[in-house]
Amino acid sequence: MSTLVQISVVPSKIEDTSYILELALEKAKLRSGSISDWRIRKRSIDARRDPVKLNLQIEIWGKEERREQIPVFVPTNVSEAKEITIIGSGPAGLYAALRAVEAGFKPILFERGKDVRTRRRDLAAIHKEHIVNPESNYCFGEGGAGTYSDGKLYTRSKKRGNVLKALEWFVHFGASEDILVDAHPHIGTNKLPKIISSMREAIIEAGGEVHFESKLTNLKLENGTMNAIEINGHQWHSCTDLILATGHSARDIFYLLHEHNIKIEAKPFAIGVRVEHQQELIDFIQYHGDCDNEYLPPASYALVEQVGDKGVYSFCMCPGGIIAPCATAEEEVVTNGWSPSKRNNPFANSGIVVSVEPKDLPNFNEDDPFVCLDFQKQVERSCWEAAGKTQRVPAQRMIDFVEGKKSIDFPKTSYQPGISSVDLNEVLPKQITKRLKKAFVSFGKKMKGYYTNEAVLHAPESRTSSPISIPRNPESLEHIDVKGLYPCGEGAGYAGGIISAAIDGINCVDAISKKHSNPLETSRNETV
Ligand SMILES: Cc1cc2nc3c(=O)[nH]c(=O)nc-3n(C[C@H](O)[C@H](O)[C@H](O)COP(=O)(O)OP(=O)(O)OC[C@H]3O[C@@H](n4cnc5c(N)ncnc54)[C@H](O)[C@@H]3O)c2cc1C
C-alpha cells in the first residue's frame, strides 16, 4: 500500500521536485532511503487566500512496494464479432466504440460530419465567410462537439473509477498525463483533433468500422424492437443494438423519433449570453493582484446566483479563450467558447446562463416535447436577425445592458465573425434578461471588478444542454418503449460535458454486454 500526504507550496516551487519530495517525506515521517518511488497524484490551486498556494497530494511507495501498472485500453480483434451500431462520433459515441472493442463487439459507427482534418475547412468557412454547413460545423463531425471544444475535462460525476477510466483513455490516445493530476484538467482545442483521430484509428485497427458523411435518416422497428436504420436516405442496415449518441444539436433526430411515436420529453436547460473580459482583469481579481506570476495559469471563475426562483450561473468558462460561432444551420447564431492548451489568448470568456424549465415557457403544454427546443430556436433566430443575418452576433457592453443602453463602441473581442451593437433587452426574452441583469450586479460584488463596461456580452449562449431528453430504462439503458435502442450522451439528456458523455458511452456498451450475457472479463482473450 502506498502512502498519501497533502502538502501546500507557493507556485514558484512547483517545478522544484526535490523541495516537494522533502516536504512530503517530512509530512509522511519517512526517510528518502526508505522509498522506491513517488508522484504528485493531485494538484489544485487554492486562490481563496493571498498568497495563492498549490495544494498537492503526494503518493509515496515504500522500498518493498510496487507501483501498479494496469493496462488502460485492451482491445480485442472484433472483425468477426457481433455488431453494435453507434450513431454519432462525439465523446459518447467514440467511447462506446472503444468500449465495444474492449468488450468483444464490433462497433459500426456512423457520423454525419467529416473527419477532423476535413472538418477544419468548414469551421474556417463559418469564421470567414459566414457559411454554416449543416453537416459539418462546431457540433457535427468527427469527435462531435468535443473535438473543437475547450477540452475541460471536469465533471460533477462522483464515480471516480469511471472518471479515471475516461481520463486514462484520453492519455492513452495522446493527452498529457497532467490531466490525471490536475483538479481541473484541460486539454485544449489544438490537441484534441489528434487524440480523436488516434481513437478512430484504434477502432478501425481492431476491426470496427467508422463511416463519415453517413447520416442516420430513418429507422425501422419490429414489434417495438430495433430492426434497421437508414443512412443518407437510401442505404438500409439491419441493426438490433443501436446506440443513439447524436448530441444536443441534432434536432432532426428528435423530429425523427417523434414521427415514429418514440417517446421524447421536453427537458429543462439554460439560455443566456457569453461574456468576455480581459484575462488580465480576471487574473488580477482571482489572484489578489498577483497577475504576473509566471507559475500560475490564466485564472478561471465559477459564479452562481439565485435570482427569484431561477439559478443564474457561469457555464464552460474558458480562460485565455476564444468565443466560437457554433450554429448548426443557416438563419441562427449560437456562441460557445474554447481555448488552446496554453490558454494564451488575452480574453476570458464564459457563458452566463439562466435556467429554463418547460413550464416557464409561454407555449407550455405538457404533451409538447418541443416547447424548450422551439424557445431555443426562436432565441437563436432573433439574435441572427438582430445582428444582420450573418454569423455576426448581437453584442452589448455589460453595464450598458444592465442600464438598457445600446453600446456606442466596443473593445476588441475574440469572436471572429464580428459583432453588431444591439440592445439585448430587445432581443432576448425578458425572463432571461431580467435575471441576467440582477446576476451581473451581484457577480460584481462577489468578484470585485467583474461588473464592468469593459466586458462584452455576446448572444446567445443557447446550447448549454439538450432541450429534450429521450427516456430510457435506468437498468437496461434501453428506451422505455423500444428494445435495442440506447439513447446515449448529451443529446439524450444523460451527460453534460465531454467526460460524462464518454462515461455514458461506456455504460451503454456495458448494458448491451450484460444483455447478451457477455461479461467483459471473458471477452478479453484475443488482443490485437
Ligand atoms: C465550442 C465548444 C466548447 C466546449 N467545451 C467543453 C469543455 O471544455 N468541456 C466539456 O466537458 N464540454 C465542452 N463542450 C461540450 C461537449 O463538447 C459536449 O458536452 C460533448 O461533446 C457531448 O458529447 P456527445 O457525444 O453526447 O455529443 P456530441 O459531441 O454533440 O456528438 C454528437 C455527434 O453525433 C453526430 N450526429 C448527429 N446527428 C447525426 C445523424 N443523424 N447521423 C449521424 N451522426 C449524427 C454529430 O455530427 C456529432 O458528431 C463544448 C462544446 C462546444 C461546442
Ligand as a Chemical Component Dictionary entry (heavy atoms), coordinates in Angstrom:
data_LIG
# 
_chem_comp.id                   LIG 
_chem_comp.type                 NON-POLYMER 
_chem_comp.pdbx_formal_charge   0 
_chem_comp.three_letter_code    LIG 
# 
loop_
_chem_comp_atom.comp_id 
_chem_comp_atom.atom_id 
_chem_comp_atom.alt_atom_id 
_chem_comp_atom.type_symbol 
_chem_comp_atom.charge 
_chem_comp_atom.model_Cartn_x 
_chem_comp_atom.model_Cartn_y 
_chem_comp_atom.model_Cartn_z 
_chem_comp_atom.pdbx_ordinal 
LIG C1  C1  C 0 -17.091 25.125 -28.572 1  
LIG C2  C2  C 0 -17.432 24.101 -27.534 2  
LIG C3  C3  C 0 -16.681 24.035 -26.363 3  
LIG C4  C4  C 0 -16.972 23.071 -25.409 4  
LIG N1  N1  N 0 -16.134 22.964 -24.326 5  
LIG C5  C5  C 0 -16.314 21.939 -23.460 6  
LIG C6  C6  C 0 -15.391 21.715 -22.407 7  
LIG O1  O1  O 0 -14.405 22.426 -22.269 8  
LIG N2  N2  N 0 -15.625 20.678 -21.565 9  
LIG C7  C7  C 0 -16.714 19.849 -21.696 10 
LIG O2  O2  O 0 -16.870 18.917 -20.895 11 
LIG N3  N3  N 0 -17.605 20.042 -22.676 12 
LIG C8  C8  C 0 -17.419 21.053 -23.568 13 
LIG N4  N4  N 0 -18.299 21.227 -24.597 14 
LIG C9  C9  C 0 -19.476 20.344 -24.637 15 
LIG C10 C10 C 0 -19.079 18.947 -25.116 16 
LIG O3  O3  O 0 -18.406 19.046 -26.326 17 
LIG C11 C11 C 0 -20.315 18.085 -25.196 18 
LIG O4  O4  O 0 -20.896 18.008 -23.917 19 
LIG C12 C12 C 0 -19.986 16.676 -25.657 20 
LIG O5  O5  O 0 -19.312 16.702 -26.883 21 
LIG C13 C13 C 0 -21.258 15.842 -25.792 22 
LIG O6  O6  O 0 -20.908 14.585 -26.283 23 
LIG P1  P1  P 0 -21.912 13.659 -27.092 24 
LIG O7  O7  O 0 -21.095 12.551 -27.625 25 
LIG O8  O8  O 0 -23.073 13.342 -26.245 26 
LIG O9  O9  O 0 -22.471 14.543 -28.302 27 
LIG P2  P2  P 0 -21.704 15.366 -29.435 28 
LIG O10 O10 O 0 -20.323 15.664 -29.055 29 
LIG O11 O11 O 0 -22.607 16.501 -29.741 30 
LIG O12 O12 O 0 -21.638 14.365 -30.677 31 
LIG C14 C14 C 0 -22.763 14.005 -31.406 32 
LIG C15 C15 C 0 -22.290 13.521 -32.768 33 
LIG O13 O13 O 0 -23.391 12.940 -33.448 34 
LIG C16 C16 C 0 -23.326 13.286 -34.808 35 
LIG N5  N5  N 0 -24.685 13.189 -35.375 36 
LIG C17 C17 C 0 -25.750 13.975 -35.095 37 
LIG N6  N6  N 0 -26.817 13.560 -35.809 38 
LIG C18 C18 C 0 -26.410 12.507 -36.550 39 
LIG C19 C19 C 0 -27.063 11.681 -37.503 40 
LIG N7  N7  N 0 -28.342 11.859 -37.815 41 
LIG N8  N8  N 0 -26.343 10.707 -38.099 42 
LIG C20 C20 C 0 -25.013 10.524 -37.810 43 
LIG N9  N9  N 0 -24.354 11.292 -36.907 44 
LIG C21 C21 C 0 -25.051 12.270 -36.283 45 
LIG C22 C22 C 0 -22.807 14.706 -34.793 46 
LIG O14 O14 O 0 -22.254 15.064 -36.029 47 
LIG C23 C23 C 0 -21.788 14.643 -33.671 48 
LIG O15 O15 O 0 -20.522 14.314 -34.159 49 
LIG C24 C24 C 0 -18.056 22.186 -25.580 50 
LIG C25 C25 C 0 -18.830 22.262 -26.748 51 
LIG C26 C26 C 0 -18.525 23.198 -27.714 52 
LIG C27 C27 C 0 -19.365 23.266 -28.976 53 
# 
loop_
_chem_comp_bond.comp_id 
_chem_comp_bond.atom_id_1 
_chem_comp_bond.atom_id_2 
_chem_comp_bond.value_order 
_chem_comp_bond.pdbx_ordinal 
LIG C1  C2  SING 1  
LIG C2  C3  SING 2  
LIG C2  C26 DOUB 3  
LIG C3  C4  DOUB 4  
LIG C4  N1  SING 5  
LIG C4  C24 SING 6  
LIG N1  C5  DOUB 7  
LIG C5  C6  SING 8  
LIG C5  C8  SING 9  
LIG C6  O1  DOUB 10 
LIG C6  N2  SING 11 
LIG N2  C7  SING 12 
LIG C7  O2  DOUB 13 
LIG C7  N3  SING 14 
LIG N3  C8  DOUB 15 
LIG C8  N4  SING 16 
LIG N4  C9  SING 17 
LIG N4  C24 SING 18 
LIG C9  C10 SING 19 
LIG C10 O3  SING 20 
LIG C10 C11 SING 21 
LIG C11 O4  SING 22 
LIG C11 C12 SING 23 
LIG C12 O5  SING 24 
LIG C12 C13 SING 25 
LIG C13 O6  SING 26 
LIG O6  P1  SING 27 
LIG P1  O7  DOUB 28 
LIG P1  O8  SING 29 
LIG P1  O9  SING 30 
LIG O9  P2  SING 31 
LIG P2  O10 DOUB 32 
LIG P2  O11 SING 33 
LIG P2  O12 SING 34 
LIG O12 C14 SING 35 
LIG C14 C15 SING 36 
LIG C15 O13 SING 37 
LIG C15 C23 SING 38 
LIG O13 C16 SING 39 
LIG C16 N5  SING 40 
LIG C16 C22 SING 41 
LIG N5  C17 SING 42 
LIG N5  C21 SING 43 
LIG C17 N6  DOUB 44 
LIG N6  C18 SING 45 
LIG C18 C19 SING 46 
LIG C18 C21 DOUB 47 
LIG C19 N7  SING 48 
LIG C19 N8  DOUB 49 
LIG N8  C20 SING 50 
LIG C20 N9  DOUB 51 
LIG N9  C21 SING 52 
LIG C22 O14 SING 53 
LIG C22 C23 SING 54 
LIG C23 O15 SING 55 
LIG C24 C25 DOUB 56 
LIG C25 C26 SING 57 
LIG C26 C27 SING 58 
# 
